[in-house]
């Protein structure tokens, strides 16, 4: 028994050694190869538009600490020249090293400490999808060289992966920097589209970075409108930028959305729910910076299921709600200005009509402008009072407020109680005008869809801007003023103390006619 126990390990050991020997004899190694033509194909597919290749070349100059970049374009070639740090022999090797981890480990440039934009190092191969050949000339200190990448020669070389390097004498006048030239273009490039892509995709707002196309400087886009700056924090980093609400006259369906930038470069325009806002979405523009967002390989989008993007999305959803509130306030201000202007002109026209028809005036004879006291003034109530919720309009009781009553031996008559005046909302627009010794106030405010179109309390005329008829006419500039004047003329006609509706209607009609009569016809 003991002999058997001792022999078992020995037998197993021999079997193991035999298997190991057999395994080593059968093990082979395969060489991993890459077809050279695939580099061009992969590079081409990294970019949805060929024009993005030029943007990539410009961004490489930014990474190289260039302060001046000149792009020259013709139908035959595109040349991108910079005054950056240039490359020595080792730098050129790194430049043509596909997928080098250098920009992952080194995240900032050496001189200006810029955030490096480039990531994959395959853009140069993508260039061959738009041209037959590209050349790289570079100079750094006492080293200068040119590397030529010819598409036809490259594909002929089979397993030959080397590129011709020509060492040159440095040009002292040129200084350090790099020039990349795309020769024998196979695709057309529109200069306007190139400019658009560079404006969107390069950090032109950096103070020490200037890009020119055929001698003309490319400047960042400048938009005018209501600006909403913001800064929000997340667990991954800050989200900051500016939303701009364009004036209605500048609204455009072109380039809709907010530019989302990573390291100063626009990755994508997003709407963040604005597509459900209708035409108003054409007024929204802006830029948002979130350097922590992970981008897709072609840099045209984001990794949507990443926690970084989900945190970013929450910030933007909150921001769009704030923009919606501001839009509503701006729309309210615009409507108030519009109503105030129409109300002032309507009162002036009614004043003129009453002066032409003293028999229709409940205020007595009113002189025309330039005669006697004139029309008096009409103005909006102060901003302070407009902002006070629940304010009330005091009805005008006639006479000047500053005058003191003359002493009289007659017993004082009991003052009639002022009529109850409606409490106003912050959206109210009020204009006042004096007719002889009597002042009339007109208030445009919200009294509900089912409320009266207009009504009068004392010497205050109320116009309901929520009434369906008012809403309809407010959208038509040619009839808006006429409608407001009609309502004021109607209420003033009813002040004449008549119980005959037909007579009141006739008075209103005549006042309206003379309110819009031409100066030449008067």
C-alpha positions as CSV (number, residue, x, y, z in Angstrom):
1,X,0.0,0.0,0.0
2,X,2.8,2.3,0.9
3,X,4.6,1.5,-2.4
4,X,1.4,2.5,-4.3
5,X,1.0,5.8,-2.6
6,X,4.6,6.7,-3.3
7,X,4.4,5.7,-6.9
8,X,1.3,7.8,-7.7
9,X,2.9,11.2,-7.5
10,X,5.8,9.9,-9.6
11,X,3.5,8.7,-12.3
12,X,1.5,11.9,-12.4
13,X,4.6,14.0,-12.7
14,X,5.8,12.1,-15.7
15,X,2.4,12.5,-17.3
16,X,2.5,16.3,-16.7
17,X,6.0,16.7,-18.1
18,X,4.9,14.8,-21.1
19,X,2.0,17.1,-21.7
20,X,4.1,20.2,-21.3
21,X,6.6,18.9,-23.8
22,X,3.8,18.1,-26.2
23,X,2.3,21.6,-25.8
24,X,5.6,23.4,-26.4
25,X,6.1,21.4,-29.6
26,X,2.6,22.3,-30.9
27,X,2.6,26.1,-29.9
28,X,3.0,28.5,-32.9
29,X,2.9,32.4,-33.2
30,X,0.9,34.4,-35.7
31,X,2.1,37.8,-37.0
32,X,-0.5,40.5,-36.7
33,X,-0.6,42.6,-39.9
34,X,-2.6,45.6,-41.1
35,X,-3.4,46.2,-44.7
36,X,-2.0,49.7,-45.5
37,X,-5.0,50.6,-47.5
38,X,-7.2,50.3,-44.4
39,X,-5.4,53.2,-42.8
40,X,-6.8,55.5,-45.4
41,X,-10.2,53.9,-45.3
42,X,-10.4,54.2,-41.5
43,X,-9.1,57.8,-41.6
44,X,-11.8,58.7,-44.1
45,X,-14.6,57.1,-42.1
46,X,-13.5,59.0,-38.9
47,X,-14.9,62.2,-40.5
48,X,-18.4,62.6,-41.7
49,X,-17.3,65.5,-43.9
50,X,-14.0,65.9,-45.8
51,X,-13.9,69.5,-44.8
52,X,-13.3,68.4,-41.2
53,X,-9.8,67.4,-42.3
54,X,-8.8,71.1,-42.5
55,X,-10.2,71.7,-39.1
56,X,-8.1,68.9,-37.8
57,X,-4.9,70.3,-39.4
58,X,-5.7,73.7,-37.7
59,X,-6.3,72.1,-34.4
60,X,-2.9,70.3,-34.7
61,X,-1.3,73.8,-35.0
62,X,-3.1,74.8,-31.8
63,X,-1.6,71.8,-30.0
64,X,1.8,72.8,-31.3
65,X,1.5,76.2,-29.5
66,X,1.2,78.2,-32.7
67,X,0.0,81.8,-32.5
68,X,-0.3,82.4,-36.3
69,X,-1.9,80.0,-38.7
70,X,-2.2,80.7,-42.5
71,X,-4.4,78.6,-44.7
72,X,-4.0,79.0,-48.5
73,X,-6.5,77.3,-50.7
74,X,-6.8,76.9,-54.5
75,X,-8.4,74.3,-56.7
76,X,-5.2,72.3,-56.7
77,X,-3.8,72.4,-53.2
78,X,-4.5,73.4,-49.6
79,X,-1.6,74.6,-47.4
80,X,-1.7,75.1,-43.6
81,X,1.4,76.9,-42.2
82,X,2.0,77.7,-38.6
83,X,4.6,79.2,-36.3
84,X,4.4,76.6,-33.6
85,X,7.2,74.6,-32.0
86,X,7.9,72.6,-35.1
87,X,9.3,69.0,-34.9
88,X,12.7,67.4,-34.8
89,X,13.5,63.9,-36.0
90,X,11.9,62.3,-33.0
91,X,8.9,64.6,-33.2
92,X,8.4,63.5,-36.8
93,X,8.5,59.8,-35.8
94,X,5.9,60.6,-33.1
95,X,3.8,62.5,-35.7
96,X,3.5,59.5,-37.9
97,X,3.0,57.1,-35.0
98,X,-0.6,55.9,-35.4
99,X,-2.6,56.0,-32.2
100,X,0.2,57.3,-30.1
101,X,-0.6,57.6,-26.4
102,X,1.4,60.8,-26.1
103,X,-1.7,63.1,-26.1
104,X,-3.3,60.8,-23.5
105,X,-0.4,61.0,-21.1
106,X,0.5,64.6,-22.0
107,X,-2.7,66.7,-21.8
108,X,-1.2,70.2,-22.1
109,X,1.1,72.0,-24.5
110,X,4.6,72.9,-23.4
111,X,4.6,76.7,-23.9
112,X,1.0,78.0,-23.4
113,X,-0.2,75.0,-21.5
114,X,-3.2,74.6,-23.8
115,X,-5.6,71.7,-23.4
116,X,-4.5,69.4,-26.3
117,X,-7.3,68.8,-28.8
118,X,-6.0,66.0,-31.0
119,X,-6.4,62.4,-29.8
120,X,-6.0,59.7,-32.3
121,X,-3.3,60.9,-34.7
122,X,-5.0,59.4,-37.8
123,X,-6.2,62.6,-39.4
124,X,-3.1,62.8,-41.7
125,X,-4.1,59.4,-43.2
126,X,-7.7,60.7,-43.6
127,X,-6.2,63.6,-45.7
128,X,-5.4,61.1,-48.4
129,X,-9.1,60.6,-48.9
130,X,-9.3,64.1,-50.3
131,X,-6.0,64.4,-52.1
132,X,-3.4,62.2,-53.8
133,X,-0.4,63.4,-51.8
134,X,0.5,65.4,-48.8
135,X,3.8,66.9,-47.6
136,X,4.9,67.9,-44.2
137,X,7.7,70.5,-43.9
138,X,8.9,71.2,-40.4
139,X,11.6,73.1,-38.7
140,X,12.8,73.2,-35.1
141,X,16.0,74.9,-34.0
142,X,18.8,73.6,-36.3
143,X,16.7,70.8,-37.8
144,X,14.5,71.0,-40.9
145,X,13.0,68.2,-43.0
146,X,10.3,67.3,-45.4
147,X,8.2,64.1,-45.4
148,X,6.2,63.1,-48.4
149,X,3.2,60.8,-48.2
150,X,2.2,59.8,-51.7
151,X,-0.9,57.7,-51.9
152,X,0.0,55.8,-55.0
153,X,3.5,55.1,-53.9
154,X,2.2,54.0,-50.4
155,X,-0.2,51.5,-51.9
156,X,2.5,50.1,-54.3
157,X,4.9,49.5,-51.5
158,X,3.2,46.3,-50.2
159,X,4.7,45.5,-46.9
160,X,7.0,48.5,-47.0
161,X,5.9,51.0,-44.3
162,X,8.6,53.6,-44.5
163,X,8.1,57.2,-45.7
164,X,10.8,59.3,-47.5
165,X,12.4,61.8,-45.2
166,X,14.4,64.6,-46.7
167,X,16.7,66.5,-44.3
168,X,17.0,70.2,-45.4
169,X,19.0,73.2,-44.5
170,X,17.0,75.3,-41.9
171,X,15.5,78.5,-43.2
172,X,16.5,81.3,-40.7
173,X,13.8,83.6,-42.0
174,X,11.1,81.0,-41.6
175,X,11.7,80.1,-38.0
176,X,10.2,77.2,-36.1
177,X,6.9,75.8,-37.3
178,X,5.3,73.3,-39.6
179,X,3.6,73.5,-43.0
180,X,1.3,70.7,-44.2
181,X,0.3,70.8,-47.9
182,X,-2.4,68.7,-49.5
183,X,-1.6,68.3,-53.3
184,X,-3.7,67.1,-56.2
185,X,-7.1,67.5,-54.5
186,X,-9.7,65.0,-55.4
187,X,-12.6,66.9,-53.7
188,X,-13.7,70.5,-53.9
189,X,-13.7,72.7,-50.8
190,X,-15.9,75.8,-50.5
191,X,-14.0,78.5,-48.6
192,X,-17.3,79.6,-46.9
193,X,-17.8,76.1,-45.6
194,X,-14.2,75.9,-44.5
195,X,-14.6,79.1,-42.5
196,X,-17.8,77.8,-40.9
197,X,-16.1,74.6,-39.8
198,X,-13.1,76.4,-38.4
199,X,-15.4,78.9,-36.5
200,X,-17.2,76.0,-35.0
201,X,-14.4,73.6,-34.4
202,X,-11.3,75.6,-33.4
203,X,-10.5,77.7,-30.4
204,X,-10.6,81.1,-32.1
205,X,-11.5,82.9,-28.9
206,X,-8.1,82.2,-27.4
207,X,-6.3,85.6,-27.3
208,X,-3.0,84.3,-28.8
209,X,-4.3,82.2,-31.6
210,X,-5.0,83.8,-35.0
211,X,-6.2,81.9,-38.1
212,X,-6.3,83.3,-41.6
213,X,-7.7,82.0,-44.8
214,X,-6.1,83.4,-48.0
215,X,-4.9,86.4,-46.0
216,X,-8.2,87.2,-44.3
217,X,-8.5,86.6,-40.6
218,X,-11.3,84.2,-39.4
219,X,-13.0,85.7,-36.4
220,X,-15.4,84.0,-33.9
221,X,-19.1,84.3,-34.6
222,X,-20.7,87.3,-32.8
223,X,-24.4,87.3,-32.0
224,X,-26.6,90.0,-30.5
225,X,-29.5,89.4,-28.3
226,X,-30.5,88.7,-24.7
227,X,-27.5,86.9,-23.1
228,X,-27.9,84.3,-20.3
229,X,-24.5,83.3,-18.9
230,X,-24.4,80.2,-16.7
231,X,-22.0,78.1,-14.6
232,X,-23.1,74.8,-13.1
233,X,-21.1,72.1,-11.2
234,X,-21.2,68.3,-11.6
235,X,-19.3,65.5,-10.1
236,X,-17.1,65.4,-13.2
237,X,-16.4,69.1,-13.7
238,X,-18.0,72.4,-14.5
239,X,-20.5,73.1,-17.2
240,X,-20.4,76.8,-18.3
241,X,-21.2,79.0,-21.3
242,X,-23.8,81.4,-22.6
243,X,-27.3,81.1,-24.1
244,X,-28.4,83.9,-26.5
245,X,-32.0,84.7,-27.3
246,X,-31.9,86.3,-30.7
247,X,-34.3,89.1,-31.6
248,X,-37.3,87.9,-33.7
249,X,-35.9,89.7,-36.7
250,X,-32.6,87.7,-36.5
251,X,-34.3,84.3,-36.0
252,X,-33.1,81.7,-38.5
253,X,-33.7,77.9,-39.0
254,X,-30.0,77.6,-40.1
255,X,-27.6,76.2,-37.6
256,X,-30.3,75.5,-35.0
257,X,-29.3,74.5,-31.4
258,X,-26.7,75.1,-28.8
259,X,-23.0,74.3,-29.6
260,X,-21.6,71.8,-27.1
261,X,-17.8,72.3,-26.9
262,X,-15.1,70.0,-25.5
263,X,-11.7,71.7,-25.2
264,X,-12.9,74.7,-27.1
265,X,-14.0,72.6,-30.1
266,X,-17.7,72.2,-31.1
267,X,-18.5,68.5,-31.1
268,X,-22.2,68.8,-31.8
269,X,-25.2,71.1,-31.9
270,X,-28.0,69.9,-29.6
271,X,-31.5,71.2,-29.0
272,X,-32.2,69.8,-25.5
273,X,-35.9,69.7,-26.1
274,X,-36.1,73.0,-28.0
275,X,-37.4,71.1,-31.0
276,X,-40.8,71.0,-29.2
277,X,-40.9,74.8,-28.8
278,X,-41.9,75.5,-32.4
279,X,-40.7,78.6,-34.2
280,X,-39.3,80.1,-31.0
281,X,-36.4,77.5,-31.3
282,X,-35.0,79.5,-34.2
283,X,-34.2,82.3,-31.7
284,X,-32.0,80.1,-29.4
285,X,-28.3,80.0,-29.9
286,X,-25.4,79.6,-27.5
287,X,-22.2,77.7,-26.5
288,X,-21.8,75.3,-23.6
289,X,-18.4,74.0,-22.5
290,X,-18.0,70.6,-20.8
291,X,-14.5,69.4,-21.1
292,X,-15.2,66.2,-19.2
293,X,-17.6,64.8,-21.8
294,X,-16.4,61.6,-23.5
295,X,-16.6,61.9,-27.3
296,X,-17.0,59.3,-30.0
297,X,-14.1,58.3,-32.2
298,X,-15.2,60.6,-35.1
299,X,-15.7,63.5,-32.6
300,X,-19.2,64.1,-34.0
301,X,-21.1,63.0,-30.8
302,X,-20.9,61.8,-27.2
303,X,-21.0,58.5,-25.4
304,X,-24.7,58.9,-24.4
305,X,-24.8,56.1,-21.8
306,X,-21.8,57.5,-19.9
307,X,-22.4,58.9,-16.4
308,X,-20.6,62.1,-17.5
309,X,-23.2,62.7,-20.3
310,X,-26.1,61.9,-18.0
311,X,-24.9,64.5,-15.5
312,X,-24.4,67.0,-18.3
313,X,-27.9,66.3,-19.6
314,X,-29.5,67.1,-16.2
315,X,-27.7,70.4,-16.1
316,X,-29.0,71.3,-19.6
317,X,-32.5,70.3,-18.8
318,X,-32.5,72.6,-15.9
319,X,-31.0,75.4,-18.0
320,X,-33.6,75.1,-20.8
321,X,-36.4,75.5,-18.2
322,X,-34.8,78.7,-17.1
323,X,-34.5,79.9,-20.7
324,X,-38.2,79.1,-21.2
325,X,-39.1,81.3,-18.2
326,X,-37.0,84.2,-19.5
327,X,-38.5,83.9,-23.0
328,X,-42.0,84.3,-21.5
329,X,-40.9,87.4,-19.6
330,X,-39.3,88.9,-22.7
331,X,-42.4,88.2,-24.7
332,X,-44.4,90.0,-22.0
333,X,-42.1,93.0,-22.2
334,X,-42.5,93.1,-25.9
335,X,-46.2,93.0,-25.7
336,X,-46.3,95.8,-23.1
337,X,-44.2,98.0,-25.3
338,X,-46.4,97.3,-28.3
339,X,-49.6,98.0,-26.3
340,X,-48.1,101.1,-24.8
341,X,-47.3,102.5,-28.2
342,X,-50.7,101.7,-29.6
343,X,-52.5,103.1,-26.6
344,X,-50.7,106.4,-26.7
345,X,-51.5,106.9,-30.4
346,X,-55.1,105.8,-30.0
347,X,-55.6,108.4,-27.2
348,X,-54.1,111.1,-29.3
349,X,-56.4,110.2,-32.2
350,X,-59.5,110.2,-30.0
351,X,-58.4,113.6,-28.5
352,X,-58.3,115.0,-32.0
353,X,-61.6,113.5,-33.0
354,X,-63.3,115.0,-29.8
355,X,-61.7,118.4,-30.7
356,X,-63.3,118.2,-34.1
357,X,-66.7,117.1,-32.6
358,X,-67.3,119.1,-29.4
359,X,-70.9,118.0,-29.4
360,X,-69.8,114.4,-28.9
361,X,-67.4,115.2,-26.1
362,X,-68.5,114.3,-22.5
363,X,-65.7,116.7,-21.3
364,X,-66.9,119.9,-23.0
365,X,-65.2,121.6,-25.9
366,X,-61.6,120.5,-26.4
367,X,-59.1,122.7,-28.2
368,X,-57.1,121.2,-31.1
369,X,-53.4,120.8,-30.6
370,X,-51.6,124.1,-30.7
371,X,-54.8,126.0,-29.4
372,X,-55.1,126.9,-25.8
373,X,-53.6,124.2,-23.6
374,X,-53.2,121.6,-26.3
375,X,-53.7,117.9,-26.0
376,X,-51.8,117.5,-22.8
377,X,-49.5,114.6,-22.2
378,X,-49.8,110.9,-22.3
379,X,-47.3,108.6,-20.7
380,X,-46.8,105.1,-19.3
381,X,-47.0,104.8,-15.5
382,X,-43.7,104.6,-13.8
383,X,-41.6,101.4,-13.9
384,X,-41.9,101.1,-10.1
385,X,-45.6,101.1,-10.1
386,X,-45.7,98.7,-13.0
387,X,-43.8,96.1,-11.0
388,X,-46.0,96.4,-7.9
389,X,-48.5,93.6,-7.9
390,X,-52.0,94.4,-6.9
391,X,-51.6,98.2,-7.4
392,X,-54.7,100.2,-8.0
393,X,-55.4,103.1,-10.4
394,X,-56.8,106.2,-8.7
395,X,-59.6,107.6,-10.9
396,X,-59.0,111.2,-12.0
397,X,-61.5,113.6,-10.3
398,X,-60.7,116.5,-12.5
399,X,-58.5,119.6,-11.9
400,X,-54.8,119.7,-11.2
401,X,-53.6,117.7,-8.4
402,X,-51.3,120.4,-7.1
403,X,-54.0,123.0,-6.8
404,X,-55.6,123.7,-3.4
405,X,-59.3,124.3,-3.2
406,X,-60.4,127.9,-2.8
407,X,-62.0,128.7,0.5
408,X,-65.8,128.9,0.2
409,X,-68.6,129.9,2.6
410,X,-70.8,127.3,1.0
411,X,-71.2,124.2,3.2
412,X,-69.0,121.4,1.9
413,X,-70.9,118.9,-0.1
414,X,-70.4,115.3,0.8
415,X,-67.8,113.9,-1.5
416,X,-69.0,111.0,-3.6
417,X,-67.2,107.8,-3.1
418,X,-64.8,106.9,-5.8
419,X,-65.9,104.0,-7.9
420,X,-64.3,100.7,-7.2
421,X,-61.2,100.3,-9.3
422,X,-59.9,96.9,-10.5
423,X,-56.7,95.6,-9.0
424,X,-54.1,95.2,-11.8
425,X,-51.5,92.6,-12.7
426,X,-47.8,93.1,-13.5
427,X,-48.7,92.9,-17.2
428,X,-50.9,96.0,-17.1
429,X,-50.2,98.9,-19.4
430,X,-51.6,102.3,-18.3
431,X,-51.8,105.6,-20.2
432,X,-53.3,108.8,-19.0
433,X,-54.5,111.8,-21.0
434,X,-56.1,115.1,-19.9
435,X,-59.3,116.2,-21.7
436,X,-59.7,119.9,-20.5
437,X,-60.1,119.6,-16.7
438,X,-60.8,115.9,-16.8
439,X,-58.2,113.2,-16.9
440,X,-59.0,109.8,-18.5
441,X,-56.9,106.7,-17.8
442,X,-56.9,103.7,-20.1
443,X,-55.6,100.4,-18.7
444,X,-54.8,97.3,-20.9
445,X,-54.7,94.3,-18.6
446,X,-55.7,90.7,-18.2
447,X,-59.4,90.1,-17.3
448,X,-59.8,86.6,-18.6
449,X,-61.0,85.1,-21.9
450,X,-64.6,85.2,-20.8
451,X,-64.4,88.7,-19.4
452,X,-65.8,91.8,-21.1
453,X,-63.9,93.2,-24.1
454,X,-63.8,96.6,-22.3
455,X,-65.6,98.4,-19.5
456,X,-65.4,101.7,-17.6
457,X,-65.3,102.5,-13.9
458,X,-65.3,106.3,-13.2
459,X,-62.8,107.8,-15.5
460,X,-60.8,104.6,-16.0
461,X,-61.3,102.6,-19.2
462,X,-60.3,99.0,-19.0
463,X,-59.3,97.0,-22.1
464,X,-59.1,93.2,-21.7
465,X,-56.1,91.9,-23.6
466,X,-57.1,88.3,-23.0
467,X,-60.3,88.7,-24.9
468,X,-60.3,86.6,-28.1
469,X,-61.0,89.6,-30.4
470,X,-58.2,91.6,-28.8
471,X,-55.8,88.6,-29.2
472,X,-56.8,88.2,-32.8
473,X,-56.3,91.9,-33.8
474,X,-53.0,92.2,-31.8
475,X,-51.4,89.9,-34.3
476,X,-52.2,92.2,-37.2
477,X,-50.2,95.5,-37.1
478,X,-52.6,97.1,-39.6
479,X,-55.7,96.6,-37.5
480,X,-54.3,96.6,-33.9
481,X,-54.3,100.4,-33.6
482,X,-57.8,100.6,-35.1
483,X,-59.1,98.1,-32.6
484,X,-57.7,99.9,-29.5
485,X,-59.0,103.2,-30.8
486,X,-62.4,101.6,-31.4
487,X,-62.7,100.4,-27.8
488,X,-61.7,103.8,-26.4
489,X,-64.1,105.7,-28.6
490,X,-66.9,103.2,-27.6
491,X,-66.4,103.8,-23.9
492,X,-66.1,107.6,-24.3
493,X,-69.3,107.6,-26.3
494,X,-71.1,105.8,-23.5
495,X,-69.9,108.5,-21.0
496,X,-72.3,110.9,-22.8
497,X,-75.0,109.6,-20.5
498,X,-77.2,108.2,-23.2
499,X,-79.6,105.4,-22.9
500,X,-80.0,105.1,-26.7
501,X,-77.5,102.4,-27.9
502,X,-78.1,103.4,-31.5
503,X,-77.1,107.0,-30.7
504,X,-74.0,105.8,-28.8
505,X,-73.0,103.6,-31.8
506,X,-73.4,106.6,-34.2
507,X,-71.2,108.8,-31.9
508,X,-68.6,106.0,-31.8
509,X,-68.6,105.7,-35.6
510,X,-68.1,109.4,-36.1
511,X,-65.3,109.6,-33.6
512,X,-63.6,106.7,-35.3
513,X,-63.9,108.3,-38.7
514,X,-62.4,111.6,-37.5
515,X,-59.7,109.8,-35.4
516,X,-58.3,108.4,-38.6
517,X,-59.0,111.3,-40.9
518,X,-56.0,112.5,-42.8
519,X,-54.4,115.9,-41.8
520,X,-54.9,117.1,-45.4
521,X,-58.6,116.3,-45.3
522,X,-59.4,118.0,-42.0
